Amino acid sequence: MEHWRSEFSGLLSEFRRNNGNVASERTKDATAEAVNAFMKVLHEMGYKVQKLSNVGDRHITAVVREWFLNRGLRPKTIQNYVSRLKVVFAQIGKPNLVRSWQDYLPEVPAEQLVIKTAAEKSKGFTANGVDVASCIAAADRANERFGLMLRLELAFGLRREEVLHCRPWIADRGSDLRVYPGEGKNGRPRDIPIEYEHQRQILKYVQSKIGKTKHLGWDYDGNGKPANIKKNLKRYSDLARRIGATKENLGVTLHGLRAQFAENQALFKAFVPTTLGGTTSNLPKDELKFRQTEVSLMLGHDRDYITAAYYGDLIRKQSSDEQARFRAVIAEGVLALQAQGVDDRPPEECRKDVHVLVDLLASEDDVEISLAKAYQLWKVHSARFGLDWAPLETGIRQALEAAAIHVARRLPAQQAPR
């Protein structure tokens, strides 16, 4: 056992709150989670600290910055971890070691450090002007397995550790992709439905690149020695930094692929999430809650409202004239395309789908739109999946609405990772 574990185990057995009362089991569990998360990242970053009593300010600083800048932990999560670390170190005689977590990020604008339970701005790649396909291509060039991991994160919402554990052939249960016990957060298993053509295509591609019993995590480290999950996590983070996929460089982290998966699932389930500009929903309250719960379960959460952290609070505010509202959104998107000089004609292989889009808009919402503009809006939507052209499946109307909003916002194009 590592020295810090035995040290912490003894401390936890008599752990007390700040007010001196004996801590509950729930508090002890939460504190253990924070300390484990801290020490895990510290060791992954190469620090060889083996005793909590040897932890200093530079270690706290390094981990908090790693959590926020590179791993995309939410401010609320970081605040919780840091507050629990403060209690722990106070009880081992270092009451002034841990500062306010915002102090470790002096260069970050204060508004980015505000604790919010619901996302107000998209954490996904596309909404932040980052090209998903280019990022995955950069990952492929850096390391083939790394590129495969990013594909599954986007298509199935897998967490970083889950994708490292994933054995694509064994996880494929036909109608679902299974996260087995011990592979997910807190060891919880789940089945992620394989409902859409692009998911099956991506999974098939990943399977073609990996042995039938192999997991995606690397078998050996860079020195040719057998790897383990700790080494693989570090290698994953190193590769992310190598291709520039960090919050500092792109404004998003690779965890944003999971957020984009959640947004994509919302569109498939026929509602536009707040982070993509959604303002109304004509779905009945119970139906909206049901669809939100479905997305939550895909992400590995039991609580339906947890999806707010990924794509904002769902606003059920019916428009007095839904068709007029929708027509205005599409018209604004078309004007934005014109202003940007975008007028590409659909290639022959896409024409059938584009005619479907034009006919759908005309019949359901009395929207007249050219083939070229319908083609461009669907191209914007397709980019959310890292595809040149996404199949027309469910939530088509919502996908076009989100694409029109995205174009109208004219997000500045950022450089894709190299």
C-alpha positions in Angstrom: 0.0 0.0 0.0 1.2 3.5 -0.8 2.3 5.4 2.3 -0.4 8.1 1.7 -3.2 5.5 1.7 -2.3 4.1 5.1 -1.8 7.6 6.4 -5.2 8.7 5.1 -6.9 5.5 6.3 -5.9 6.2 9.8 -7.0 9.8 9.6 -10.4 8.9 8.0 -11.3 6.5 10.8 -11.5 9.4 13.3 -12.4 12.1 10.7 -14.2 15.2 12.0 -16.0 18.1 10.4 -14.8 21.7 10.8 -17.2 22.1 13.7 -15.5 19.2 15.6 -18.4 16.8 15.1 -17.7 13.2 14.0 -18.1 13.1 10.2 -20.9 10.9 8.7 -20.1 8.0 6.4 -21.3 10.1 3.5 -18.9 12.9 4.4 -16.1 10.4 4.7 -16.8 8.9 1.3 -16.9 12.3 -0.3 -13.6 13.2 1.4 -12.0 10.0 0.3 -13.1 10.7 -3.3 -11.5 14.1 -3.2 -8.2 12.9 -1.8 -8.1 9.9 -4.2 -8.8 12.2 -7.2 -6.1 14.6 -6.0 -3.4 12.0 -5.5 -4.3 10.2 -8.7 -3.8 13.3 -10.8 -0.7 14.3 -8.8 1.0 11.0 -9.6 -0.2 11.0 -13.2 1.6 14.3 -13.6 4.8 12.8 -12.5 5.0 14.0 -8.8 6.3 11.2 -6.6 4.8 12.4 -3.3 4.0 9.3 -1.2 2.8 11.0 2.0 0.0 13.6 2.5 2.2 15.3 5.0 4.7 16.0 2.2 2.2 17.8 0.0 3.1 21.5 -0.6 1.6 24.5 -2.3 3.1 23.7 -5.7 1.4 20.3 -5.6 -2.0 21.8 -4.9 -1.4 24.5 -7.5 -0.4 21.9 -10.2 -3.5 19.7 -9.6 -6.1 22.5 -9.5 -4.7 24.0 -12.7 -4.7 20.5 -14.3 -8.3 19.9 -13.3 -9.5 23.2 -14.7 -7.3 23.9 -17.7 -6.7 20.4 -19.1 -9.3 18.0 -17.8 -12.4 20.2 -17.9 -13.7 19.7 -14.4 -16.5 22.0 -13.6 -15.9 24.8 -11.1 -18.4 23.3 -8.7 -16.5 19.9 -8.7 -13.2 21.6 -8.2 -14.6 23.8 -5.4 -16.0 20.7 -3.6 -12.6 18.8 -3.9 -10.6 21.8 -2.7 -12.8 22.4 0.3 -12.5 18.8 1.4 -8.7 18.9 0.9 -8.6 22.0 3.1 -10.3 20.1 6.0 -7.9 17.1 5.5 -4.7 19.1 5.5 -6.0 21.2 8.5 -6.3 17.9 10.4 -2.7 16.9 9.7 -1.4 20.2 10.9 -1.4 22.3 7.7 -4.4 24.6 8.2 -3.2 27.3 5.8 -1.9 25.1 3.0 -5.1 25.0 0.8 -6.3 28.4 -0.5 -9.4 29.3 -2.3 -9.4 27.3 -5.6 -9.8 30.5 -7.6 -6.4 31.7 -6.3 -4.7 29.0 -8.3 -6.0 30.4 -11.6 -5.2 34.1 -11.5 -5.1 34.5 -15.3 -8.6 33.1 -15.8 -11.4 35.7 -16.0 -13.6 35.7 -12.9 -16.8 35.0 -14.8 -15.3 31.7 -15.9 -14.9 30.7 -12.3 -18.4 31.3 -11.2 -20.1 28.2 -9.7 -23.1 27.3 -11.8 -25.1 24.1 -11.8 -26.4 24.5 -15.4 -24.3 25.1 -18.5 -25.1 28.5 -20.0 -22.5 28.2 -22.8 -21.8 25.1 -24.8 -18.8 23.0 -23.8 -18.9 21.2 -27.1 -16.4 21.6 -29.9 -18.6 22.8 -32.8 -20.4 25.6 -30.9 -17.0 26.9 -29.8 -15.8 27.0 -33.4 -13.6 24.0 -33.2 -13.7 21.5 -36.1 -14.3 18.0 -34.8 -13.0 16.2 -37.9 -9.7 18.2 -37.8 -9.2 17.4 -34.2 -9.8 13.7 -34.7 -7.4 13.8 -37.8 -4.8 15.4 -35.6 -5.3 12.6 -33.0 -4.9 10.0 -35.7 -1.6 11.5 -36.8 -0.3 11.6 -33.2 -1.4 8.1 -32.3 -3.9 5.8 -34.1 -5.5 4.5 -30.9 -5.9 8.0 -29.6 -8.0 8.9 -32.7 -10.1 5.8 -32.2 -10.8 6.9 -28.6 -12.0 10.3 -29.6 -14.4 8.8 -32.2 -16.1 6.7 -29.5 -16.2 9.6 -27.0 -18.1 11.6 -29.6 -20.4 8.8 -30.8 -21.2 7.3 -27.4 -20.4 9.9 -24.8 -17.7 7.8 -23.1 -15.5 9.3 -20.4 -11.8 9.2 -20.8 -11.3 6.3 -18.4 -14.2 4.4 -19.9 -12.7 4.6 -23.4 -9.4 3.4 -22.2 -11.0 0.3 -20.7 -13.3 -0.2 -23.7 -13.0 -3.4 -25.7 -14.9 -2.4 -28.8 -15.7 -6.0 -30.0 -16.8 -7.2 -26.6 -18.6 -4.0 -25.6 -20.7 -4.3 -28.8 -23.9 -6.1 -27.7 -25.8 -5.5 -31.0 -28.3 -2.9 -29.9 -26.1 -1.4 -27.2 -22.5 -0.5 -26.4 -21.8 -1.8 -22.9 -19.7 -0.1 -20.2 -18.9 -3.0 -18.0 -18.8 -2.9 -14.1 -15.5 -1.3 -13.0 -15.1 0.6 -16.3 -17.3 3.6 -15.6 -17.4 6.3 -13.0 -17.7 4.8 -9.5 -17.7 1.4 -11.2 -21.2 1.7 -12.5 -22.1 -0.2 -15.7 -24.5 1.0 -18.3 -25.7 0.2 -21.8 -25.6 3.0 -24.4 -28.1 2.4 -27.2 -26.7 2.1 -30.8 -29.6 3.8 -32.4 -28.2 5.7 -35.3 -26.3 4.8 -38.5 -23.3 7.0 -37.7 -22.8 5.2 -34.4 -22.7 1.8 -36.1 -20.4 3.1 -38.8 -18.0 4.5 -36.3 -18.0 1.4 -34.1 -17.4 -0.7 -37.1 -14.5 1.4 -38.1 -12.9 1.3 -34.7 -13.4 -2.5 -34.6 -11.6 -2.8 -37.9 -8.5 -1.3 -36.2 -8.4 -3.3 -33.0 -8.1 -7.0 -32.1 -11.3 -8.8 -31.0 -10.2 -9.1 -27.4 -8.2 -5.9 -27.1 -9.1 -2.8 -25.2 -8.3 0.6 -26.6 -5.9 1.5 -23.8 -2.3 1.0 -24.8 -0.6 -2.3 -23.9 2.8 -0.8 -23.5 4.1 2.6 -22.5 6.4 4.8 -24.6 9.4 2.9 -23.2 8.1 -0.6 -24.2 7.1 -1.5 -20.7 3.7 -3.0 -19.8 1.2 -0.2 -19.3 -1.6 0.2 -16.7 -4.5 2.5 -16.4 -2.4 5.1 -14.6 0.2 5.2 -17.4 -2.6 5.2 -20.0 -4.4 8.2 -18.4 -1.1 10.1 -18.4 -0.4 9.2 -22.0 -3.9 10.3 -23.0 -3.4 13.7 -21.3 0.0 14.1 -22.9 -1.4 13.4 -26.3 -4.2 15.9 -25.8 -1.6 18.5 -25.0 0.5 17.5 -28.0 -2.3 18.1 -30.5 -3.3 21.3 -28.6 -6.7 20.0 -27.4 -6.7 22.0 -24.2 -8.9 24.6 -22.7 -6.1 27.2 -23.0 -5.6 26.5 -26.7 -9.1 25.8 -28.0 -11.4 27.0 -25.2 -12.6 23.4 -24.7 -11.1 20.2 -23.5 -11.6 16.7 -24.9 -14.3 16.2 -22.3 -16.2 18.6 -24.7 -16.8 15.6 -27.0 -19.0 14.1 -24.3 -20.9 17.4 -23.9 -21.3 17.4 -27.7 -22.7 13.9 -27.6 -25.3 15.0 -25.0 -26.3 18.0 -27.3 -26.5 15.7 -30.3 -28.7 13.3 -28.4 -31.0 16.2 -27.5 -31.4 17.0 -31.2 -32.1 13.4 -32.0 -34.8 13.5 -29.4 -36.4 16.5 -31.0 -35.5 19.4 -28.7 -32.8 22.1 -29.1 -30.8 22.4 -25.9 -30.2 25.8 -24.3 -26.5 25.7 -25.1 -27.3 25.5 -28.8 -29.8 28.4 -28.6 -33.0 26.5 -27.9 -35.6 28.7 -26.3 -38.9 26.8 -26.7 -40.3 23.3 -26.6 -43.7 22.2 -27.6 -43.2 18.8 -26.0 -45.5 17.9 -23.1 -43.8 18.3 -19.7 -43.7 14.6 -19.0 -42.4 13.8 -22.4 -39.7 16.4 -22.2 -38.6 15.0 -18.8 -38.7 11.4 -20.2 -36.4 12.3 -23.1 -34.0 14.2 -20.7 -33.9 11.1 -18.5 -33.0 9.0 -21.6 -30.0 11.2 -22.3 -29.0 11.2 -18.7 -28.9 7.4 -18.6 -26.8 7.3 -21.7 -24.2 9.5 -19.9 -24.2 7.2 -16.9 -26.2 9.4 -14.5 -29.3 8.4 -12.6 -30.7 11.9 -12.1 -32.5 13.3 -15.1 -31.6 16.9 -14.2 -27.8 16.2 -14.4 -28.0 16.8 -18.2 -28.3 20.6 -17.4 -24.6 20.5 -16.6 -24.0 19.4 -20.2 -26.4 21.4 -22.2 -28.2 23.8 -19.9 -31.7 23.9 -18.3 -34.4 22.7 -20.6 -36.7 25.7 -21.2 -40.3 24.6 -21.8 -41.8 27.8 -23.0 -44.3 27.3 -25.8 -44.2 29.9 -28.6 -47.6 31.5 -29.4 -46.8 30.8 -33.0 -44.3 28.0 -33.3 -44.2 28.1 -37.0 -43.5 31.8 -37.2 -40.7 31.5 -34.6 -39.1 28.6 -36.6 -39.4 30.4 -39.9 -37.6 33.4 -38.4 -34.8 31.3 -37.1 -34.2 29.6 -40.4 -34.5 32.9 -42.2 -31.8 34.4 -40.0 -29.5 31.4 -40.7 -30.0 31.8 -44.4 -29.2 35.5 -44.3 -26.0 34.7 -42.3 -25.0 32.2 -45.0 -25.6 34.9 -47.7 -23.6 37.4 -45.8 -20.7 35.0 -45.5 -20.9 34.3 -49.2 -21.7 30.7 -48.8 -23.7 29.3 -51.7 -22.2 25.9 -52.5 -24.4 23.6 -54.6 -25.1 20.1 -53.3 -23.1 17.3 -55.0 -25.1 14.6 -56.8 -24.7 12.1 -54.0 -26.4 14.5 -51.5 -29.2 15.8 -53.8 -31.8 13.2 -52.7 -31.4 14.1 -49.1 -31.4 17.8 -49.8 -34.7 17.5 -51.6 -36.1 15.8 -48.6 -35.0 18.7 -46.4 -36.5 21.3 -48.7 -39.8 19.4 -49.0 -39.9 18.9 -45.2 -39.5 22.6 -44.5 -42.1 23.5 -47.1 -44.7 21.0 -45.9 -44.4 21.4 -42.1 -43.4 25.0 -41.6 -44.2 26.7 -45.0 -40.5 27.6 -45.3 -39.1 28.2 -48.8 -35.4 27.6 -49.0 -33.1 26.9 -51.9 -31.3 23.6 -52.4 -27.9 25.3 -51.8 -29.0 26.8 -48.4 -30.6 23.6 -47.2 -27.4 21.8 -48.2 -25.2 24.2 -46.3 -27.3 24.1 -43.1 -27.1 20.3 -43.1 -23.4 20.5 -43.7 -23.2 22.6 -40.5 -25.2 20.0 -38.6 -23.1 17.1 -40.0 -19.9 18.7 -38.7 -21.2 18.1 -35.2 -20.4 14.4 -35.8 -17.1 14.9 -37.6 -18.8 13.9 -40.8 -19.1 15.5 -44.3 -22.7 14.4 -44.5 -24.8 13.0 -41.7 -27.7 10.6 -42.4 -31.2 12.0 -42.2 -32.7 10.2 -39.2 -34.6 11.7 -36.3 -34.9 15.3 -35.0 -34.3 16.8 -38.5 -36.3 19.9 -37.8 -34.4 20.6 -34.6 -31.0 19.9 -36.3 -31.8 22.5 -39.0 -32.9 25.0 -36.3 -29.6 24.5 -34.3 -27.6 24.8 -37.5 -29.3 28.1 -38.4 -28.7 29.5 -34.9 -25.0 28.4 -35.1 -24.5 30.2 -38.4 -26.3 33.3 -37.3 -24.2 33.5 -34.2 -21.1 33.7 -36.5 -18.8 32.1 -34.0 -15.2 33.0 -34.7 -13.4 30.1 -36.4 -10.6 28.8 -34.2 -7.5 26.9 -35.4 -8.0 23.2 -35.3 -5.3 21.2 -33.5 -2.3 20.4 -35.6 
